[in-house]
Amino acid sequence: MTIRNHFEGILNYFDNRYTNAILEEMNSIIQNIKRRARGFRNDEYFKTMIYLVCGKLDLNLI
């Protein structure tokens, strides 16, 4: 039943090779940040944590 409901999207993948896997991964990372922080008092702190974690910055100075 599920394949029938999404058959057109499945065929479109083979034509275009697009998926939303990257967005799903980023959403999972952001949800993990929210879970670890148990709520931020300030939205700016939350945004900063998302940029720090998702930006994959190399903060090693050595």
Backbone bond lengths (Angstrom), bond angles and torsions (degrees), N, CA, C in turn:
res aa  C-N    CA-C-N  psi(-1)  N-CA   C-N-CA  omega(-1)  CA-C   N-CA-C  phi
1 M - - - 1.446 - - 1.533 110.79 -
2 T 1.319 118.95 -43.31 1.456 122.02 -178.60 1.523 111.54 -64.21
3 I 1.312 117.08 -40.28 1.468 120.16 179.78 1.522 109.94 -64.09
4 R 1.303 117.12 -39.22 1.472 119.88 178.42 1.523 111.00 -63.44
5 N 1.316 116.85 -39.38 1.466 120.75 -179.45 1.526 112.18 -67.13
6 H 1.315 117.72 -30.38 1.464 122.26 -174.38 1.527 112.74 -114.22
7 F 1.314 116.55 16.65 1.469 120.61 -174.12 1.525 112.53 -59.10
8 E 1.323 117.15 -42.11 1.469 120.55 -179.68 1.533 110.87 -63.59
9 G 1.320 117.47 -41.50 1.462 121.14 177.57 1.518 112.17 -65.70
10 I 1.308 116.62 -37.05 1.473 120.36 178.38 1.524 109.57 -64.41
11 L 1.312 117.14 -44.55 1.470 119.96 178.27 1.522 111.62 -65.71
12 N 1.322 117.65 -35.79 1.465 120.87 178.06 1.516 111.79 -62.84
13 Y 1.328 117.37 -32.91 1.467 119.89 178.27 1.528 110.38 -59.00
14 F 1.312 117.43 -42.62 1.462 120.33 -177.43 1.522 111.81 -69.48
15 D 1.319 117.39 -25.28 1.471 120.59 176.51 1.525 111.88 -81.10
16 N 1.333 117.95 -39.76 1.465 121.91 -170.63 1.523 115.10 -110.06
17 R 1.321 118.12 -23.85 1.473 124.14 -178.01 1.529 113.03 61.37
18 Y 1.329 117.04 34.28 1.463 121.57 176.82 1.519 109.62 -105.09
19 T 1.325 115.79 138.10 1.458 121.13 172.37 1.524 108.10 -136.66
20 N 1.302 116.57 170.31 1.458 120.96 176.68 1.528 110.75 -104.17
21 A 1.311 117.68 24.03 1.460 122.01 -176.98 1.527 111.88 -60.65
22 I 1.312 118.17 -39.67 1.463 121.20 -179.34 1.519 110.05 -65.01
23 L 1.323 117.05 -42.67 1.462 120.29 178.81 1.524 111.29 -65.37
24 E 1.324 116.75 -39.36 1.465 120.19 178.21 1.530 110.81 -64.28
25 E 1.336 116.52 -38.67 1.458 120.34 178.26 1.526 111.07 -65.20
26 M 1.328 116.85 -44.34 1.472 120.00 179.20 1.524 110.80 -64.17
27 N 1.329 117.39 -39.85 1.460 120.68 177.66 1.526 110.31 -62.30
28 S 1.312 117.19 -41.17 1.457 120.92 178.35 1.532 111.28 -62.55
29 I 1.325 116.66 -40.97 1.462 121.17 178.80 1.523 110.52 -64.70
30 I 1.331 116.88 -44.24 1.466 120.53 179.87 1.518 111.10 -64.69
31 Q 1.330 117.49 -40.64 1.465 120.24 177.41 1.525 110.76 -63.54
32 N 1.326 117.17 -35.65 1.462 121.12 177.32 1.533 110.69 -66.51
33 I 1.326 117.23 -39.14 1.471 120.87 176.93 1.522 109.63 -61.42
34 K 1.333 117.15 -45.35 1.465 120.86 178.81 1.525 111.21 -61.14
35 R 1.320 116.54 -41.10 1.467 121.15 -179.16 1.529 111.15 -65.74
36 R 1.332 116.25 -42.83 1.469 120.05 -179.13 1.515 111.94 -67.18
37 A 1.320 116.99 -36.68 1.462 120.84 -175.08 1.523 111.90 -80.69
38 R 1.336 116.87 -20.76 1.463 121.91 -176.98 1.528 111.25 54.47
39 G 1.326 115.78 38.78 1.460 121.55 176.76 1.513 111.85 97.83
40 F 1.294 116.22 129.79 1.455 121.93 175.69 1.519 108.64 -100.63
41 R 1.308 116.74 144.51 1.465 120.66 177.51 1.519 111.51 -76.59
42 N 1.309 115.37 -23.97 1.450 120.62 -174.10 1.531 108.34 -131.60
43 D 1.323 117.43 133.99 1.460 121.05 178.98 1.517 111.99 -64.65
44 E 1.330 116.94 -30.31 1.464 119.96 179.32 1.529 111.17 -65.96
45 Y 1.328 118.28 -35.96 1.465 121.34 176.50 1.529 109.91 -64.20
46 F 1.316 115.09 -41.45 1.462 120.21 179.77 1.527 110.42 -64.05
47 K 1.315 117.78 -44.74 1.463 121.44 177.30 1.526 111.15 -61.24
48 T 1.320 116.03 -41.20 1.462 120.41 179.67 1.523 110.88 -62.07
49 M 1.323 117.23 -42.59 1.467 120.62 178.63 1.524 110.84 -63.58
50 I 1.332 117.08 -39.03 1.465 120.14 178.45 1.526 109.83 -63.25
51 Y 1.333 117.22 -45.12 1.467 120.19 178.72 1.528 111.33 -63.09
52 L 1.316 117.18 -40.74 1.463 119.86 -178.88 1.523 111.83 -66.78
53 V 1.319 117.18 -41.92 1.468 120.03 -177.34 1.527 111.52 -78.84
54 C 1.322 117.43 -46.15 1.472 120.32 -176.20 1.516 112.74 -79.57
55 G 1.325 117.56 -20.29 1.456 120.39 -179.66 1.510 113.74 -74.80
56 K 1.335 117.29 -15.64 1.466 123.47 178.50 1.526 111.12 51.84
57 L 1.330 115.06 45.04 1.454 120.26 178.38 1.512 110.83 -74.98
58 D 1.306 117.00 143.61 1.464 121.97 175.17 1.528 107.50 -91.05
59 L 1.313 117.04 103.81 1.443 121.36 -176.24 1.526 113.55 -94.85
60 N 1.341 117.12 5.46 1.460 121.22 176.36 1.531 109.31 -74.65
61 L 1.304 116.12 119.59 1.463 120.36 -178.55 1.514 112.84 -89.69
62 I 1.295 116.82 -8.24 1.471 120.95 -178.42 1.496 110.88 -92.84
